[in-house]
Amino acid sequence: MKYSGSQPLLHLPRMTEPVVARQARRRDQLHAAWEAFIVLLVCINLSLILFDSLFALQPVSAVLADLAPELHARYQQSVHANFQYIDLGFVAIFVLDVLLGWTVALFERRYARWYYYPFAHWYDVLGCIPLAGLRWLRVLRVGALLIRLQRLGLIDMRGWAIYGLFSRYYYLLIEELSDRVMVRLFGRLQQEIGASDDLSRRLLQEVVRPRKQRLLNDISRRLQDMLETGYRDNRGAIEGYVSQLIHQALQNNPEMHNLRRLPLGNRLASTLDDALSDIAARLLQGAVEGMRGPQFQALAGNLADEFFDAWVYQDENTDLALEELLVDVIEVLKQQVLDRRWSRFVGPTPPPTHPE
């Protein structure tokens, strides 16, 4: 049967996302099974090391000889006498595990470089060294197995009491280390500020001046919005206050007293009071509405330039004041970090995150 371009491809195999997910899950299950086997060997090896160390003690060996002389003699001849060779057998299996894991990691392209694996699994590499202090690093394989089982959904460590305790003190340790680093960094910054002679000049020239136009535009925009909103929301109160000022000024004016003595003077004075109040209200409204006009924008720009130049004018007092301000700000930040160092951990345990 020939295939025509109009016929749909119904029977071609396709790697769908569920299939990829199932393959990844199956691969993780195989890794978890191998990890479980290695962890079992680690437990047996460490238990044997612990028991043999106790067996080497004379009081323990004597008690065991009294309780089970046949078992004592058999262990003495079969295990204790050949313990180094037995331990080297376990070491050979662990070395094979490292090499096999490295090969699988290269095949799966798990890391960006081929030599990253020994650094990522340093506890496995060091645990292969048959030294008393390094053997116990093999226990960390248990943690790797638990993380893999957690990722597979076979266990949920977040509900374990020991996980909550570990998570609590893990966050405490991380917080303590980060706080100490921040305090040292702040102290270093304060020393640099005190030792630098041109810090204030560099801040003004390299930080403030390049952003001059943006700062002025932002200040102008905020000022216009503030005046427009304030006038719109309080227009009646502002016009009433201005009218009251004009009325009070006219009441205290001697010429207005003379005008009121003339025929129809009171009416003229009242008309003048109302006219001046209306003129002042119209001036305020026109001034607010004309803020976005080109004439006012040019005037505001000139005033803002003069204000900015006066603000960034440098002399010895300006440099000293700026340096003292920076030092005090950093000191406040240091105290804030020191004050909250322990406060986060007085109370409930912080919520744990999903282990990766």
ABEGO torsion letter per residue (X at the ends): XBBBAABBBAABBBBBAAAAAAAAAAAAAAAAAAAAAAAAAAAAAAAAAAAAAAAABAAAAAAAAAABAAAAAAAAAAAAAAAAAAAAAAAAAAAAAAAAAAAAAAAAGABABAAAAAAABAAAAAAABBBAAAAAAAAAAAAAAAAAAAAAGABBAAABAAAAAAAAAAAAAAAAAAAAAAAAAAAAAAAAAAABAAAAAAAAAAAAAAAAAAAAAAAAAAAAAAAAAAAAAAAAAAAAAAAAAAAAAAAABAAAAAAAABBGAAAAAAAAAAAAAAAAAAAAAAAAAAAABAAAAAAAAAAAAAAAAAAABBBAAAAAAAAAAAAAAAAAAAAAAAAAAAAAABEBBBBBBBBX
